[in-house]
Amino acid sequence: MAEMAASGEEPEILFWVGCSGAFDDRYKRVTRSFVQILEHVGVKYAVLGTEESCTGDPAKRAGNEFLFQMQALTNIEVLNGYNVKKIVTACPHCFNTIKNEYPDLGGHYEVIHHSAFLQQLINEGKVRVKDGESFKGRRITFHDSCYLGRANGVYEAPREVLAALDADLVEMKRIRANGLCCGAGGAQMWKEPEPGNKDVNIERTEEALATLGPAEGSVIATACPFCMVMLNDGVKNKEQEENVRVFDIAELIAQAEGLSK
């Protein structure tokens, strides 16, 4: 972003990478897939790089409002300094925080989740999913992120993105507004479950596996780094890694476009 600003250029979007997209080894692959799509369709984008800090969402959910405001105000100062107007992020937690909580602190931006941005690219014909045939007959079930769905009402965009793959999209019993949390929300990802309770991610994974059935090559699709961690752990716990994979929707589109494997 600094290089663009120095040359007087403005990006179409600022891609907010997020902590997971920058530091989690598994979710870095999602970041790369989304960037490959942006470059493939010619979207002029920028990232903040080392100037990007945590949005403060984990601190706020854990009850540390002071730390949240410190982190948020630091980011807002950077974003406003670059006159950022449009932000796209693959993390529903970042999406929710920047969209709904930053305005109270002076951060006013158009914030779009990557599922809606991908849907827009598909609708405009910029992403055509050339290799959609490779997904024909494969079973995919989509897990709704709490912060994308219940908190912000984004249910159809990721499903429309998956529909472009021409796969067999099968729905779990608890979806959309009645969807079951992956177990990571409210800073729960950083603590052990209460004694005597079944791990929420195991329960959700069992529901997904039952929906997909025994077919090999099935996919649990996500649109959130927190959900990906929890569901990946659930699939490993059930020893189903060979039959079922967990992918972000951006990874699936990149695969179908022949941009990544």
JOVEN-V393665 format. One line per field, one symbol per residue. ss: DSSP state (H for helix, E for strand, L for the rest). psi: psi as a letter, one per 20 degrees, with the letter a starting at -180 (. if undefined). burial: 1 if it has 24 or more other ideal C-beta (glycine too) atoms within 12 Angstrom, else 0. A space follows every 50 residues. Layout:
BEGIN
ss: ???
psi: ???
burial: ???
END
This chain:
BEGIN
ss: LHHHHHLLLLLLEEEELHHHHHHLHHHHHHHHHHHHHHHHHLLLEELLHH HLLLLLHHHHHLLLHHHHHHHHHHHHHHHHHLLLLEEEELLHHHHHHHHH LLHHHLLLLEEEEHHHHHHHHHHLLLLLLLLHHHHLLLEEEELLLLLLLL LLLLLHHHHHHHHLLLLEELLLLLLHHHLLLLLLLLLHHHLLLLLLLLLH HHHHHHHHHHHHLLLLLEEEEELLHHHHHHHHHHHHHLLLLLLEEEEEHH HHHHHHLLLLL
psi: ghgghhjjqpqgqpoogrgghhhpggihhggggghhgghhikporqqici iprphighgghijnhggghggghgghggghhjlphpppqiohggggghgh hhhijjooqoppqhghgggghghijhoimhkhhiipiqpppppppghgeh hjjnhhghhhghhiikrnopprgorchjqpqiiirkjihjrqqqpiqpph hgghghgghhghaipqjqpoprkphghggghghggghjljhhhpqpqqhh hgghghikhr.
burial: 10000000001111111111110001101111111111011010111100 01111111111000000100110111011001010111111111111111 11001010101111111111110000101001001001111111111110 11011011111111101011110110001111111001100000000011 11111111101100000111111111111111111001010001111111 11111110110
END
